[in-house]
Amino acid sequence: MSVDGADELTGPREKITQTVGTVETKYVDLFAPPHELLMSVGAKLSPVRVAYETYGELSPAKDNAIFVCHALTGDAHVAGLHDVEGAKPGWWDDLVGPGKGLDTNRYFVICANILGGCKGTTGPSSIDPQTGQPFGLRFPFLTVADMVEAHAALVRHLGIDRLLAVIGGSLGGMQVLEWVAKYPRQVRGAVILASAAKLTAQGIAFNAVGRRAIVTDPNFHKGDFYSQENGPKMGLALARMVAHITYLSEASIEMKFGRRLQNSTQFAYELMKETEFQIESYLHHQGKRFVARFDANSYLYLTRAMDYFDMADKYGSLEQAFEKTEARFLITSYTTDWLFPTVQSHELVNALVAARRHVTFVELPSPYGHDSFLLEVDPLEQLLRPFLEQTRKAAP
Amino acid sequence: MSVDGADELTGPREKITQTVGTVETKYVDLFAPPHELLMSVGAKLSPVRVAYETYGELSPAKDNAIFVCHALTGDAHVAGLHDVEGAKPGWWDDLVGPGKGLDTNRYFVICANILGGCKGTTGPSSIDPQTGQPFGLRFPFLTVADMVEAHAALVRHLGIDRLLAVIGGSLGGMQVLEWVAKYPRQVRGAVILASAAKLTAQGIAFNAVGRRAIVTDPNFHKGDFYSQENGPKMGLALARMVAHITYLSEASIEMKFGRRLQNSTQFAYELMKETEFQIESYLHHQGKRFVARFDANSYLYLTRAMDYFDMADKYGSLEQAFEKTEARFLITSYTTDWLFPTVQSHELVNALVAARRHVTFVELPSPYGHDSFLLEVDPLEQLLRPFLEQTRKAAP
């Protein structure tokens, strides 16, 4: 690394509050016949619409593209504002923008909604061209590899051969892992946050509870609820409530809510009051908000894909999964994340070291549990800047 | 302590496998008018039936009685076998019996179903004498103090002025705490396992999810489901599934199930298969089993009582709560219990020390999470034997 680079990396950093400004989601139809998407479990899907956003400019050498893989319930809208009344900034607006961790003055940042999702990319709520009706549960079984397949095709469609980096947390990190294993030549840097080569059994257990809540909701109608007035809203809200607890830490819940009451200083002693404690009120609110923006069938497919994701099982061993990649790795875990505990990042690091790959690993202190990867932007930025610099400078 | 006592406590211990044999649940109606049970929140309840079992013999001096407080979904049947086909041993049969930790050759052990429960003691599924119909949600709001009130009355009914010890884990431990605060003269020894002076906000969050699952089940019918063919079975099963995860540790789930499949060595890749992973199959099984034995309204009342339990809030401070008791305390927590973490036992111990009470505290190593207090019987026995001996010998 050059001295200039070192100065740049260790010099004082100004807090930049600029955003990428107004952005819009774009759509592209890929996998037109006869180039159907051949899914892991054998089904063919065609066409596949992919919703995506880009920020910054692709360099003439096309060597500055960074792909952001979103987590379970995210979408393509990472940064900036949509041109609509009351628009909220993208979900990682603190990290992506001019002068920020993913600096859009320097990098061309891409994010796309995942296959099976419900934010513009083809998923179970999309119309099945063969029937003219929403797929529902007739949508083919989906794996993390299928999500990556769709996004890798988008990258090629954008004329990009190699990505400077692929970055993602949680299910997004699983996509990064699959990407370097499946398309080892396409990725130069892999950033994996709060993730793992496989979900823990406890994680599967929580997902099972969430799915159970959805499928036992009488408004589920075996997934064909789109023409009904009510879908499985109660079940989906419940699924979100239980999942939300796993995204927080005991410490962060204690800090933010403790045992404080919502609208009183005295116990109401009412059995059916669901908003007595602040934490209850918050969870119910989260459940309601989620139902307004997410599809219950997508939730089933995507959580199932998480459950099944298992790099070592698929590639023989973790080390073998990393055999072909020449990517540099940056991995972070978070002290209070109990859904993707640090020990799982250790597994990744050990396998990468065994496979003689370049890896930087940091367990970041944070009270925010699994959500830390979204919230702890500053320490991430400190790691990302030199990592991206060095990756760009490294032999391509 | 005498040398004899010391020898006895430190000498080799034979593993005793005897049980108390055949037992039966007894019932007594207490709080007959005009001595109604005045509940914490103001309602009166009369009569109150209490289901209980006893093991061993009450000494002529009546100084050997030990009361066992059961946890959320337990019952009065702690030890031995009911005289029915296929009967299973009581829920703490490993601890209670001749020569065991609670040695029925030496002690008179009592356990009763808690008020608001559904195992013989008056609760929401009991018939309201005023209407001839089950109480349902018309059952008065219930606190841990009300549970203790009913059991303290049972103890008096049995002719016992003072208990050698009151012992309980989890919600049972909360009852023990309330007992020593409310009836300081009635308790000589207090044994509190995997418990706390208040539930964490995370614990409230999980309870809120469980209750939400029940009340949004369309078969809940505002609690009046007893005459219906189906009660809120789906909701109650879901509540149990999520709660069950919190009773285990990540380590114990990993040990017992890991990511192993239920009936295969290969992924089925089926979205709707709810028994693919062993942990899923196990949870669904637990949900089903629970529904067959528990009342959904009891679940609502009892979890709400746990949420509201807050010793410091009720008595001004924890130290004040322990001001009047002269009981000796034995407190255990378990390394992998994340529902009632060790730090909560520390709070109890600190308050007891500040109140100049006699307290022994041990954090026991165990992989079994919150369930450890039920499963780790051997180390508990090692602590209980000397504790009970010393308590009995201490000035009454």
Interface residues (C-beta under 8 A of the other chain):
Chain A: S40 V41 L137 F141 T143 K198 L199 T200 A201 Q202 I204 A205 F206 A208 V209 R211 R212 A213 V215 T216 P218 M234 A237 L238 M241 V242 I245 L248 E250 I253 E254 F257 G258 R259 F267 Y269 E270 L271 M272 E274 E276 F277 I279 E280 L283 H284 G287 L300 Y301 R304 D307 Y308 D310 D313 W338 P341
Chain B: S40 V41 L137 F141 T143 K198 L199 T200 A201 Q202 I204 A205 F206 A208 V209 R211 R212 A213 V215 T216 P218 M234 A237 L238 M241 V242 I245 L248 E250 I253 E254 F257 G258 R259 F267 Y269 E270 L271 M272 E274 E276 F277 I279 E280 L283 H284 G287 L300 Y301 R304 D307 Y308 D310 D313 W338 P341
